[in-house]
Amino acid sequence: MKFPADLDVFRVLPSNCRDPLGRPALVFNLAAFFQLASRSLDDTKDLILWLDDTMRWYLRKISKESGERTPVLQFVAIVNVQGVNMSSVVRSCQPPWFQES
């Protein structure tokens, strides 16, 4: 899957925006994720792997820039749910074997 140049699934906040424990933060746009992920299961997997690789690269980059011995291994994700139908989110998060009675 080739991702569009204007992919707005997540946005990393500036390096001075950290949580109280010093972890970097990003804003995850759930509506954009669902829009891209709705194409197919393979596209969804590719998107998740791409996001994972991108965040790993970013954490490695800020670890090198910080100069500290301990690398940055975590980040804080702020989830933007604007424009998302929450009932579809709940349905998509349920395991396939789960059925309401």
HUKA-V29165 format. One record per backbone hydrogen bond with DSSP energy under -0.5 kcal/mol. NH is the residue of the N-H (numbers start at 1). CO is the residue of the C=O. Records with the same first field share a line. If there is no record, write none. Layout:
BEGIN
NH->CO / CO
END
This chain:
BEGIN
3->1
7->4
11->27
13->25
17->14
18->16
19->23
22->19
24->74
25->17
26->76
27->11
28->26 / 78
29->9 / 27
30->28 / 80
31->80
33->29
34->30
35->31
36->32
37->33
38->34
39->36
44->40
45->41
46->42
47->43
48->44
49->45
50->46
51->47
52->48
53->49
54->50
55->51
56->52
57->53
58->54
59->55
60->56
61->57
62->58
63->59
64->60
65->61
66->62
67->63
71->69
73->71
76->24
78->26 / 76
79->77
80->28 / 78
81->79
84->81
86->84
88->85
89->85
90->86
91->87
92->88
93->89
94->90 / 91
98->95
END
